[in-house]
Amino acid sequence: MDPKANDLIVAVICLAAVFFTFAMFLVPRITRTLEARQDATEGSLKRSEAVCAQARQIHAEYQAELAAARHEAARMRQANTRT
């Protein structure tokens, strides 16, 4: 099990070749994919925040209309009891 110098040199060269292949081809692809996913996630987050803000505004308008309708109904009931 005593490796010879030639075997070690070949192993180091193979390791360097594999590392170079990963560094040149796989790492940039993985980086691009991760950046695209992050951009998509951030875009989804911004859209969801906008939709949430719009829903809150619509809910506030609904609550205001409901309060006005209740006030009007109370006024009508009060006017009917006076007559």
Gaussian input, Z-matrix of N, CA and C with variables (Angstrom, degrees):
# hf/3-21g

backbone

0 1
 N
 C     1     B1
 C     2     B2     1     A1
 N     3     B3     2     A2     1     D1
 C     4     B4     3     A3     2     D2
 C     5     B5     4     A4     3     D3
 N     6     B6     5     A5     4     D4
 C     7     B7     6     A6     5     D5
 C     8     B8     7     A7     6     D6
 N     9     B9     8     A8     7     D7
 C    10    B10     9     A9     8     D8
 C    11    B11    10    A10     9     D9
 N    12    B12    11    A11    10    D10
 C    13    B13    12    A12    11    D11
 C    14    B14    13    A13    12    D12
 N    15    B15    14    A14    13    D13
 C    16    B16    15    A15    14    D14
 C    17    B17    16    A16    15    D15
 N    18    B18    17    A17    16    D16
 C    19    B19    18    A18    17    D17
 C    20    B20    19    A19    18    D18
 N    21    B21    20    A20    19    D19
 C    22    B22    21    A21    20    D20
 C    23    B23    22    A22    21    D21
 N    24    B24    23    A23    22    D22
 C    25    B25    24    A24    23    D23
 C    26    B26    25    A25    24    D24
 N    27    B27    26    A26    25    D25
 C    28    B28    27    A27    26    D26
 C    29    B29    28    A28    27    D27
 N    30    B30    29    A29    28    D28
 C    31    B31    30    A30    29    D29
 C    32    B32    31    A31    30    D30
 N    33    B33    32    A32    31    D31
 C    34    B34    33    A33    32    D32
 C    35    B35    34    A34    33    D33
 N    36    B36    35    A35    34    D34
 C    37    B37    36    A36    35    D35
 C    38    B38    37    A37    36    D36
 N    39    B39    38    A38    37    D37
 C    40    B40    39    A39    38    D38
 C    41    B41    40    A40    39    D39
 N    42    B42    41    A41    40    D40
 C    43    B43    42    A42    41    D41
 C    44    B44    43    A43    42    D42
 N    45    B45    44    A44    43    D43
 C    46    B46    45    A45    44    D44
 C    47    B47    46    A46    45    D45
 N    48    B48    47    A47    46    D46
 C    49    B49    48    A48    47    D47
 C    50    B50    49    A49    48    D48
 N    51    B51    50    A50    49    D49
 C    52    B52    51    A51    50    D50
 C    53    B53    52    A52    51    D51
 N    54    B54    53    A53    52    D52
 C    55    B55    54    A54    53    D53
 C    56    B56    55    A55    54    D54
 N    57    B57    56    A56    55    D55
 C    58    B58    57    A57    56    D56
 C    59    B59    58    A58    57    D57
 N    60    B60    59    A59    58    D58
 C    61    B61    60    A60    59    D59
 C    62    B62    61    A61    60    D60
 N    63    B63    62    A62    61    D61
 C    64    B64    63    A63    62    D62
 C    65    B65    64    A64    63    D63
 N    66    B66    65    A65    64    D64
 C    67    B67    66    A66    65    D65
 C    68    B68    67    A67    66    D66
 N    69    B69    68    A68    67    D67
 C    70    B70    69    A69    68    D68
 C    71    B71    70    A70    69    D69
 N    72    B72    71    A71    70    D70
 C    73    B73    72    A72    71    D71
 C    74    B74    73    A73    72    D72
 N    75    B75    74    A74    73    D73
 C    76    B76    75    A75    74    D74
 C    77    B77    76    A76    75    D75
 N    78    B78    77    A77    76    D76
 C    79    B79    78    A78    77    D77
 C    80    B80    79    A79    78    D78
 N    81    B81    80    A80    79    D79
 C    82    B82    81    A81    80    D80
 C    83    B83    82    A82    81    D81
 N    84    B84    83    A83    82    D82
 C    85    B85    84    A84    83    D83
 C    86    B86    85    A85    84    D84
 N    87    B87    86    A86    85    D85
 C    88    B88    87    A87    86    D86
 C    89    B89    88    A88    87    D87
 N    90    B90    89    A89    88    D88
 C    91    B91    90    A90    89    D89
 C    92    B92    91    A91    90    D90
 N    93    B93    92    A92    91    D91
 C    94    B94    93    A93    92    D92
 C    95    B95    94    A94    93    D93
 N    96    B96    95    A95    94    D94
 C    97    B97    96    A96    95    D95
 C    98    B98    97    A97    96    D96
 N    99    B99    98    A98    97    D97
 C   100   B100    99    A99    98    D98
 C   101   B101   100   A100    99    D99
 N   102   B102   101   A101   100   D100
 C   103   B103   102   A102   101   D101
 C   104   B104   103   A103   102   D102
 N   105   B105   104   A104   103   D103
 C   106   B106   105   A105   104   D104
 C   107   B107   106   A106   105   D105
 N   108   B108   107   A107   106   D106
 C   109   B109   108   A108   107   D107
 C   110   B110   109   A109   108   D108
 N   111   B111   110   A110   109   D109
 C   112   B112   111   A111   110   D110
 C   113   B113   112   A112   111   D111
 N   114   B114   113   A113   112   D112
 C   115   B115   114   A114   113   D113
 C   116   B116   115   A115   114   D114
 N   117   B117   116   A116   115   D115
 C   118   B118   117   A117   116   D116
 C   119   B119   118   A118   117   D117
 N   120   B120   119   A119   118   D118
 C   121   B121   120   A120   119   D119
 C   122   B122   121   A121   120   D120
 N   123   B123   122   A122   121   D121
 C   124   B124   123   A123   122   D122
 C   125   B125   124   A124   123   D123
 N   126   B126   125   A125   124   D124
 C   127   B127   126   A126   125   D125
 C   128   B128   127   A127   126   D126
 N   129   B129   128   A128   127   D127
 C   130   B130   129   A129   128   D128
 C   131   B131   130   A130   129   D129
 N   132   B132   131   A131   130   D130
 C   133   B133   132   A132   131   D131
 C   134   B134   133   A133   132   D132
 N   135   B135   134   A134   133   D133
 C   136   B136   135   A135   134   D134
 C   137   B137   136   A136   135   D135
 N   138   B138   137   A137   136   D136
 C   139   B139   138   A138   137   D137
 C   140   B140   139   A139   138   D138
 N   141   B141   140   A140   139   D139
 C   142   B142   141   A141   140   D140
 C   143   B143   142   A142   141   D141
 N   144   B144   143   A143   142   D142
 C   145   B145   144   A144   143   D143
 C   146   B146   145   A145   144   D144
 N   147   B147   146   A146   145   D145
 C   148   B148   147   A147   146   D146
 C   149   B149   148   A148   147   D147
 N   150   B150   149   A149   148   D148
 C   151   B151   150   A150   149   D149
 C   152   B152   151   A151   150   D150
 N   153   B153   152   A152   151   D151
 C   154   B154   153   A153   152   D152
 C   155   B155   154   A154   153   D153
 N   156   B156   155   A155   154   D154
 C   157   B157   156   A156   155   D155
 C   158   B158   157   A157   156   D156
 N   159   B159   158   A158   157   D157
 C   160   B160   159   A159   158   D158
 C   161   B161   160   A160   159   D159
 N   162   B162   161   A161   160   D160
 C   163   B163   162   A162   161   D161
 C   164   B164   163   A163   162   D162
 N   165   B165   164   A164   163   D163
 C   166   B166   165   A165   164   D164
 C   167   B167   166   A166   165   D165
 N   168   B168   167   A167   166   D166
 C   169   B169   168   A168   167   D167
 C   170   B170   169   A169   168   D168
 N   171   B171   170   A170   169   D169
 C   172   B172   171   A171   170   D170
 C   173   B173   172   A172   171   D171
 N   174   B174   173   A173   172   D172
 C   175   B175   174   A174   173   D173
 C   176   B176   175   A175   174   D174
 N   177   B177   176   A176   175   D175
 C   178   B178   177   A177   176   D176
 C   179   B179   178   A178   177   D177
 N   180   B180   179   A179   178   D178
 C   181   B181   180   A180   179   D179
 C   182   B182   181   A181   180   D180
 N   183   B183   182   A182   181   D181
 C   184   B184   183   A183   182   D182
 C   185   B185   184   A184   183   D183
 N   186   B186   185   A185   184   D184
 C   187   B187   186   A186   185   D185
 C   188   B188   187   A187   186   D186
 N   189   B189   188   A188   187   D187
 C   190   B190   189   A189   188   D188
 C   191   B191   190   A190   189   D189
 N   192   B192   191   A191   190   D190
 C   193   B193   192   A192   191   D191
 C   194   B194   193   A193   192   D192
 N   195   B195   194   A194   193   D193
 C   196   B196   195   A195   194   D194
 C   197   B197   196   A196   195   D195
 N   198   B198   197   A197   196   D196
 C   199   B199   198   A198   197   D197
 C   200   B200   199   A199   198   D198
 N   201   B201   200   A200   199   D199
 C   202   B202   201   A201   200   D200
 C   203   B203   202   A202   201   D201
 N   204   B204   203   A203   202   D202
 C   205   B205   204   A204   203   D203
 C   206   B206   205   A205   204   D204
 N   207   B207   206   A206   205   D205
 C   208   B208   207   A207   206   D206
 C   209   B209   208   A208   207   D207
 N   210   B210   209   A209   208   D208
 C   211   B211   210   A210   209   D209
 C   212   B212   211   A211   210   D210
 N   213   B213   212   A212   211   D211
 C   214   B214   213   A213   212   D212
 C   215   B215   214   A214   213   D213
 N   216   B216   215   A215   214   D214
 C   217   B217   216   A216   215   D215
 C   218   B218   217   A217   216   D216
 N   219   B219   218   A218   217   D217
 C   220   B220   219   A219   218   D218
 C   221   B221   220   A220   219   D219
 N   222   B222   221   A221   220   D220
 C   223   B223   222   A222   221   D221
 C   224   B224   223   A223   222   D222
 N   225   B225   224   A224   223   D223
 C   226   B226   225   A225   224   D224
 C   227   B227   226   A226   225   D225
 N   228   B228   227   A227   226   D226
 C   229   B229   228   A228   227   D227
 C   230   B230   229   A229   228   D228
 N   231   B231   230   A230   229   D229
 C   232   B232   231   A231   230   D230
 C   233   B233   232   A232   231   D231
 N   234   B234   233   A233   232   D232
 C   235   B235   234   A234   233   D233
 C   236   B236   235   A235   234   D234
 N   237   B237   236   A236   235   D235
 C   238   B238   237   A237   236   D236
 C   239   B239   238   A238   237   D237
 N   240   B240   239   A239   238   D238
 C   241   B241   240   A240   239   D239
 C   242   B242   241   A241   240   D240
 N   243   B243   242   A242   241   D241
 C   244   B244   243   A243   242   D242
 C   245   B245   244   A244   243   D243
 N   246   B246   245   A245   244   D244
 C   247   B247   246   A246   245   D245
 C   248   B248   247   A247   246   D246

   B1=1.4460
   B2=1.5301
   B3=1.2429
   B4=1.4510
   B5=1.5301
   B6=1.3794
   B7=1.4628
   B8=1.5193
   B9=1.2800
   B10=1.4629
   B11=1.5186
   B12=1.2854
   B13=1.4623
   B14=1.5205
   B15=1.3140
   B16=1.4635
   B17=1.5283
   B18=1.3293
   B19=1.4619
   B20=1.5303
   B21=1.3225
   B22=1.4631
   B23=1.5200
   B24=1.3051
   B25=1.4659
   B26=1.5229
   B27=1.3213
   B28=1.4605
   B29=1.5252
   B30=1.3258
   B31=1.4621
   B32=1.5266
   B33=1.3152
   B34=1.4690
   B35=1.5242
   B36=1.3243
   B37=1.4657
   B38=1.5310
   B39=1.3244
   B40=1.4746
   B41=1.5230
   B42=1.3204
   B43=1.4677
   B44=1.5290
   B45=1.3026
   B46=1.4651
   B47=1.5249
   B48=1.3300
   B49=1.4597
   B50=1.5246
   B51=1.3168
   B52=1.4686
   B53=1.5301
   B54=1.3189
   B55=1.4635
   B56=1.5235
   B57=1.3197
   B58=1.4558
   B59=1.5301
   B60=1.3298
   B61=1.4654
   B62=1.5214
   B63=1.3205
   B64=1.4665
   B65=1.5224
   B66=1.3265
   B67=1.4635
   B68=1.5228
   B69=1.3206
   B70=1.4585
   B71=1.5278
   B72=1.3113
   B73=1.4632
   B74=1.5233
   B75=1.2979
   B76=1.4641
   B77=1.5220
   B78=1.3055
   B79=1.4622
   B80=1.5326
   B81=1.3285
   B82=1.4766
   B83=1.5348
   B84=1.3291
   B85=1.4619
   B86=1.5232
   B87=1.3011
   B88=1.4672
   B89=1.5228
   B90=1.3223
   B91=1.4639
   B92=1.5210
   B93=1.3378
   B94=1.4699
   B95=1.5278
   B96=1.3098
   B97=1.4630
   B98=1.5211
   B99=1.3148
   B100=1.4668
   B101=1.5268
   B102=1.3370
   B103=1.4608
   B104=1.5216
   B105=1.3287
   B106=1.4683
   B107=1.5191
   B108=1.3054
   B109=1.4660
   B110=1.5197
   B111=1.3234
   B112=1.4621
   B113=1.5292
   B114=1.3314
   B115=1.4633
   B116=1.5236
   B117=1.3221
   B118=1.4644
   B119=1.5194
   B120=1.3163
   B121=1.4592
   B122=1.5241
   B123=1.3216
   B124=1.4593
   B125=1.5261
   B126=1.3321
   B127=1.4642
   B128=1.5183
   B129=1.3273
   B130=1.4645
   B131=1.5222
   B132=1.3125
   B133=1.4644
   B134=1.5249
   B135=1.3190
   B136=1.4650
   B137=1.5313
   B138=1.3296
   B139=1.4696
   B140=1.5171
   B141=1.3153
   B142=1.4690
   B143=1.5231
   B144=1.3091
   B145=1.4653
   B146=1.5275
   B147=1.3295
   B148=1.4624
   B149=1.5266
   B150=1.3243
   B151=1.4587
   B152=1.5223
   B153=1.3125
   B154=1.4650
   B155=1.5300
   B156=1.3187
   B157=1.4629
   B158=1.5258
   B159=1.3250
   B160=1.4578
   B161=1.5290
   B162=1.3184
   B163=1.4620
   B164=1.5221
   B165=1.3213
   B166=1.4787
   B167=1.5227
   B168=1.3292
   B169=1.4632
   B170=1.5277
   B171=1.3119
   B172=1.4685
   B173=1.5158
   B174=1.3293
   B175=1.4547
   B176=1.5288
   B177=1.3206
   B178=1.4666
   B179=1.5298
   B180=1.3211
   B181=1.4685
   B182=1.5360
   B183=1.3119
   B184=1.4634
   B185=1.5275
   B186=1.3116
   B187=1.4624
   B188=1.5319
   B189=1.3336
   B190=1.4620
   B191=1.5351
   B192=1.3367
   B193=1.4670
   B194=1.5227
   B195=1.3172
   B196=1.4523
   B197=1.5267
   B198=1.3040
   B199=1.4622
   B200=1.5251
   B201=1.3271
   B202=1.4595
   B203=1.5295
   B204=1.3267
   B205=1.4602
   B206=1.5262
   B207=1.3060
   B208=1.4684
   B209=1.5247
   B210=1.3202
   B211=1.4608
   B212=1.5340
   B213=1.3222
   B214=1.4600
   B215=1.5223
   B216=1.3330
   B217=1.4668
   B218=1.5217
   B219=1.3130
   B220=1.4655
   B221=1.5205
   B222=1.3157
   B223=1.4631
   B224=1.5242
   B225=1.3534
   B226=1.4750
   B227=1.5334
   B228=1.3390
   B229=1.4648
   B230=1.5201
   B231=1.2966
   B232=1.4603
   B233=1.5249
   B234=1.3112
   B235=1.4660
   B236=1.5274
   B237=1.3230
   B238=1.4661
   B239=1.5133
   B240=1.3023
   B241=1.4804
   B242=1.5207
   B243=1.2726
   B244=1.4734
   B245=1.5037
   B246=1.3019
   B247=1.4569
   B248=1.4852
   A1=112.18
   A2=116.68
   A3=120.55
   A4=108.11
   A5=117.74
   A6=119.01
   A7=111.11
   A8=114.43
   A9=119.87
   A10=108.59
   A11=116.82
   A12=122.40
   A13=110.78
   A14=117.14
   A15=120.15
   A16=111.02
   A17=116.69
   A18=120.49
   A19=110.96
   A20=116.95
   A21=120.63
   A22=111.40
   A23=116.98
   A24=120.71
   A25=110.28
   A26=117.44
   A27=121.06
   A28=109.81
   A29=118.10
   A30=121.82
   A31=111.12
   A32=117.25
   A33=120.95
   A34=110.38
   A35=117.35
   A36=121.06
   A37=110.32
   A38=117.15
   A39=120.29
   A40=110.88
   A41=116.13
   A42=120.19
   A43=110.31
   A44=117.72
   A45=121.34
   A46=110.62
   A47=117.09
   A48=120.10
   A49=111.21
   A50=116.60
   A51=120.50
   A52=109.90
   A53=116.93
   A54=120.73
   A55=111.11
   A56=117.45
   A57=122.30
   A58=110.60
   A59=116.36
   A60=120.52
   A61=110.91
   A62=116.77
   A63=120.27
   A64=110.71
   A65=115.96
   A66=120.16
   A67=111.91
   A68=117.48
   A69=119.99
   A70=113.50
   A71=117.95
   A72=119.68
   A73=114.12
   A74=117.31
   A75=119.04
   A76=113.31
   A77=117.98
   A78=120.67
   A79=111.64
   A80=120.45
   A81=118.75
   A82=113.11
   A83=117.38
   A84=119.92
   A85=110.95
   A86=116.13
   A87=120.34
   A88=109.86
   A89=117.01
   A90=121.12
   A91=111.07
   A92=117.38
   A93=120.72
   A94=110.93
   A95=116.57
   A96=120.46
   A97=110.95
   A98=116.67
   A99=120.01
   A100=111.71
   A101=117.42
   A102=120.25
   A103=111.10
   A104=117.05
   A105=120.41
   A106=110.62
   A107=117.17
   A108=120.37
   A109=111.32
   A110=116.68
   A111=119.84
   A112=110.42
   A113=117.69
   A114=120.88
   A115=111.10
   A116=116.78
   A117=120.28
   A118=110.88
   A119=116.95
   A120=120.96
   A121=110.67
   A122=117.14
   A123=120.71
   A124=110.65
   A125=117.09
   A126=120.54
   A127=110.94
   A128=116.88
   A129=120.58
   A130=110.35
   A131=116.46
   A132=120.46
   A133=110.61
   A134=117.13
   A135=120.24
   A136=110.92
   A137=116.27
   A138=119.20
   A139=111.15
   A140=116.74
   A141=119.05
   A142=111.18
   A143=118.06
   A144=120.53
   A145=110.42
   A146=117.15
   A147=120.65
   A148=110.48
   A149=117.14
   A150=120.76
   A151=110.31
   A152=117.32
   A153=121.33
   A154=110.63
   A155=117.28
   A156=120.63
   A157=110.65
   A158=116.93
   A159=120.84
   A160=110.45
   A161=117.58
   A162=121.01
   A163=110.94
   A164=117.24
   A165=120.28
   A166=110.58
   A167=116.91
   A168=120.46
   A169=110.40
   A170=116.93
   A171=120.64
   A172=110.42
   A173=117.15
   A174=120.83
   A175=111.14
   A176=116.58
   A177=120.24
   A178=110.36
   A179=116.69
   A180=119.90
   A181=110.27
   A182=116.54
   A183=121.11
   A184=110.46
   A185=116.81
   A186=120.46
   A187=110.76
   A188=116.86
   A189=120.53
   A190=110.64
   A191=116.94
   A192=120.05
   A193=111.05
   A194=116.70
   A195=120.85
   A196=110.80
   A197=117.45
   A198=120.66
   A199=110.40
   A200=117.24
   A201=120.17
   A202=110.12
   A203=117.54
   A204=120.35
   A205=110.82
   A206=117.66
   A207=120.96
   A208=110.64
   A209=115.54
   A210=119.52
   A211=110.16
   A212=115.94
   A213=120.51
   A214=111.11
   A215=117.06
   A216=120.66
   A217=110.59
   A218=117.03
   A219=120.58
   A220=110.16
   A221=117.38
   A222=120.98
   A223=110.17
   A224=116.26
   A225=119.87
   A226=110.85
   A227=117.21
   A228=120.11
   A229=110.41
   A230=115.50
   A231=120.26
   A232=109.87
   A233=117.94
   A234=121.38
   A235=109.91
   A236=118.93
   A237=121.74
   A238=112.04
   A239=118.33
   A240=119.76
   A241=110.42
   A242=119.68
   A243=122.46
   A244=110.92
   A245=119.16
   A246=119.82
   A247=113.23
   D1=16.54
   D2=179.49
   D3=-88.39
   D4=107.69
   D5=-177.37
   D6=-71.24
   D7=143.17
   D8=177.82
   D9=-86.59
   D10=164.36
   D11=-178.78
   D12=-61.44
   D13=-38.02
   D14=179.93
   D15=-63.54
   D16=-40.73
   D17=179.10
   D18=-64.08
   D19=-40.93
   D20=178.82
   D21=-65.25
   D22=-40.66
   D23=179.59
   D24=-64.58
   D25=-43.44
   D26=178.88
   D27=-63.51
   D28=-41.87
   D29=179.43
   D30=-63.70
   D31=-42.28
   D32=178.65
   D33=-65.08
   D34=-40.55
   D35=178.67
   D36=-64.85
   D37=-41.75
   D38=178.16
   D39=-64.78
   D40=-43.22
   D41=177.92
   D42=-61.61
   D43=-42.48
   D44=178.56
   D45=-63.80
   D46=-39.18
   D47=179.31
   D48=-65.24
   D49=-42.83
   D50=178.41
   D51=-65.06
   D52=-44.78
   D53=178.90
   D54=-60.97
   D55=-44.06
   D56=179.26
   D57=-61.78
   D58=-42.97
   D59=178.68
   D60=-61.20
   D61=-45.89
   D62=177.84
   D63=-61.66
   D64=-46.07
   D65=-176.38
   D66=-65.23
   D67=-35.00
   D68=-175.36
   D69=-86.42
   D70=-31.49
   D71=-172.01
   D72=-114.74
   D73=-47.72
   D74=-173.28
   D75=-80.70
   D76=-42.75
   D77=-176.74
   D78=-62.17
   D79=-45.31
   D80=177.36
   D81=-62.04
   D82=-37.92
   D83=178.22
   D84=-65.28
   D85=-43.61
   D86=179.11
   D87=-63.65
   D88=-41.83
   D89=179.22
   D90=-62.22
   D91=-45.24
   D92=178.64
   D93=-61.68
   D94=-42.10
   D95=-179.81
   D96=-63.84
   D97=-44.52
   D98=179.17
   D99=-64.64
   D100=-39.17
   D101=177.61
   D102=-65.44
   D103=-39.98
   D104=178.47
   D105=-64.50
   D106=-41.00
   D107=177.82
   D108=-64.65
   D109=-41.17
   D110=179.35
   D111=-64.96
   D112=-42.53
   D113=177.65
   D114=-61.71
   D115=-41.76
   D116=178.79
   D117=-64.75
   D118=-40.31
   D119=179.63
   D120=-65.61
   D121=-44.18
   D122=179.47
   D123=-64.53
   D124=-39.66
   D125=177.92
   D126=-64.19
   D127=-41.21
   D128=178.19
   D129=-64.62
   D130=-39.37
   D131=179.75
   D132=-64.13
   D133=-43.52
   D134=179.74
   D135=-64.88
   D136=-41.51
   D137=178.41
   D138=-65.04
   D139=-40.01
   D140=-179.80
   D141=-68.41
   D142=-35.39
   D143=176.40
   D144=-65.42
   D145=-39.72
   D146=178.76
   D147=-65.49
   D148=-42.89
   D149=178.96
   D150=-65.00
   D151=-39.13
   D152=178.92
   D153=-64.51
   D154=-42.35
   D155=178.21
   D156=-63.74
   D157=-40.89
   D158=178.16
   D159=-64.85
   D160=-41.17
   D161=178.63
   D162=-63.95
   D163=-39.24
   D164=177.52
   D165=-63.91
   D166=-39.96
   D167=179.27
   D168=-65.20
   D169=-44.91
   D170=178.88
   D171=-62.64
   D172=-40.05
   D173=178.76
   D174=-64.49
   D175=-40.20
   D176=178.31
   D177=-64.62
   D178=-41.56
   D179=177.73
   D180=-63.69
   D181=-41.31
   D182=178.08
   D183=-61.76
   D184=-45.14
   D185=179.57
   D186=-62.14
   D187=-39.42
   D188=179.02
   D189=-65.58
   D190=-43.27
   D191=178.20
   D192=-65.24
   D193=-39.19
   D194=178.69
   D195=-64.93
   D196=-41.28
   D197=177.92
   D198=-64.76
   D199=-40.29
   D200=179.01
   D201=-65.86
   D202=-40.63
   D203=178.99
   D204=-65.58
   D205=-40.00
   D206=177.47
   D207=-64.52
   D208=-40.67
   D209=178.80
   D210=-63.76
   D211=-43.07
   D212=178.72
   D213=-64.01
   D214=-41.41
   D215=178.33
   D216=-63.73
   D217=-41.03
   D218=178.32
   D219=-64.99
   D220=-39.88
   D221=178.80
   D222=-63.79
   D223=-41.79
   D224=179.68
   D225=-65.49
   D226=-41.05
   D227=178.23
   D228=-62.59
   D229=-40.83
   D230=-179.15
   D231=-67.13
   D232=-38.36
   D233=178.81
   D234=-68.23
   D235=-36.11
   D236=178.74
   D237=-70.03
   D238=-32.08
   D239=-179.34
   D240=-76.54
   D241=-22.52
   D242=179.45
   D243=-79.07
   D244=-24.67
   D245=-176.11
   D246=-92.93

